Amino acid sequence: MLVGYVDDSGSHENEYAFVLAGFISTTERWINFSDEWDALSRQYPQTLDFKMKVAERLKGGGTYWGDGTDDELIERRDTKVQALAALIKKHAIYRISAGTDWHNYRAIAKGRVPPEVDSPYFFLYHELIATVANYLAASGESEKIEFIFDQQGSIGDISRSWFSTLIATLPPSARNIITGTPSFKTDTDVLPLKAADMLAWQMRRYVEDIEISSVTEIRPALAALLELPHIHANIPAVKLREIVREVNHVGG
């Protein structure tokens, strides 16, 4: 069976983009990945509680990289992050993502949908699942897929409660390729969610680097992950308007 693990980045409105991203692979490959990730994380410098936003820091509390000059810290960080990315690339089959920008969300959706679903997470959650299911079905994939998302609290619970409504809108081939209802777990218990965390952060920062700072350089870890086959479900303004109408139609 295939399993897709997904995390988010950019949940605060003061950020440019909101991204959900992760990877799909087989159950067996994820087991091997988890064993190898745990072993690599235990090597110096240890990253047992890996979070990409923490890994990016060089100084201050809660960082992984120890003492030394900035150059020494950067070398330790980049070497470890690139090694973790190489491990992800070794085991993942697909890279998956969905994104929208906060400006569009505020202009088009915020305050215009039922309050309980007024979050870009809700929109991206369903768009990503639908896009991946349609893609796999169209490609003739014979294995079913299970989706596991990083814990999200109430918006995760609400997104999950709408899942049956989403499923009903998909073609039979796409409906049948999804097994069960997507679940929410923590990366403490499920190590592939740490891989999803890395990708979500890296993709959001890449978008922000381009759009805000006009920086086009791709971090080496992201460059390696971009080589994986990609299933994407971005939500531009036109698509966002369509989804708002659909949500209000169903919700009404």
Secondary structure, 3 states (H helix, E strand, C coil): CEEEEEEEECCCCCCCEEEEEEEEEEHHHHHHHHHHHHHHHCCCCCCCCCCHHHHCCCCCCCCCCCCCCHHHHHHHHHHHHHHHHHHHHHHCCEEEEEEEEHHHHHHHCCCCCCHHHCCHHHHHHHHHHHHHHHHHHHCCCCCCEEEEEECCCHHHHHHHHCHHHHHHCCCHHHHHHECCCCEEECCCCCCHHHHHHHHHHHHHHHHHHHHHHCCCCCCHHHHHHCCCCEEECCCCHHHHHHHHHHHHHHHC
